Amino acid sequence: DKKEAAKRLKLGLSSLYRKIEELKIEL
């Protein structure tokens, strides 16, 4: 299902952004 894939992609991106933000804070 395309909608499900898009939803998973969004979740992956948001979690990735969160990790990047955490790394920025550590730096």
CNS distance restraints for C-alpha pairs under 8 A (distance, minus, plus):
assign (resid   1 and name CA) (resid   5 and name CA) 6.39 0.50 0.50
assign (resid   2 and name CA) (resid   6 and name CA) 6.11 0.50 0.50
assign (resid   3 and name CA) (resid   7 and name CA) 6.14 0.50 0.50
assign (resid   4 and name CA) (resid   8 and name CA) 6.22 0.50 0.50
assign (resid   5 and name CA) (resid   9 and name CA) 6.11 0.50 0.50
assign (resid   6 and name CA) (resid  10 and name CA) 6.17 0.50 0.50
assign (resid   7 and name CA) (resid  11 and name CA) 6.29 0.50 0.50
assign (resid   8 and name CA) (resid  12 and name CA) 6.13 0.50 0.50
assign (resid   9 and name CA) (resid  13 and name CA) 6.15 0.50 0.50
assign (resid  10 and name CA) (resid  14 and name CA) 6.12 0.50 0.50
assign (resid  11 and name CA) (resid  15 and name CA) 6.18 0.50 0.50
assign (resid  12 and name CA) (resid  16 and name CA) 6.06 0.50 0.50
assign (resid  13 and name CA) (resid  17 and name CA) 6.11 0.50 0.50
assign (resid  14 and name CA) (resid  18 and name CA) 6.23 0.50 0.50
assign (resid  15 and name CA) (resid  19 and name CA) 6.33 0.50 0.50
assign (resid  16 and name CA) (resid  20 and name CA) 6.29 0.50 0.50
assign (resid  17 and name CA) (resid  21 and name CA) 6.16 0.50 0.50
assign (resid  18 and name CA) (resid  22 and name CA) 6.28 0.50 0.50
assign (resid  19 and name CA) (resid  23 and name CA) 6.24 0.50 0.50
assign (resid  20 and name CA) (resid  24 and name CA) 6.20 0.50 0.50
assign (resid  21 and name CA) (resid  25 and name CA) 6.34 0.50 0.50
assign (resid  22 and name CA) (resid  26 and name CA) 6.36 0.50 0.50
assign (resid  23 and name CA) (resid  27 and name CA) 6.23 0.50 0.50
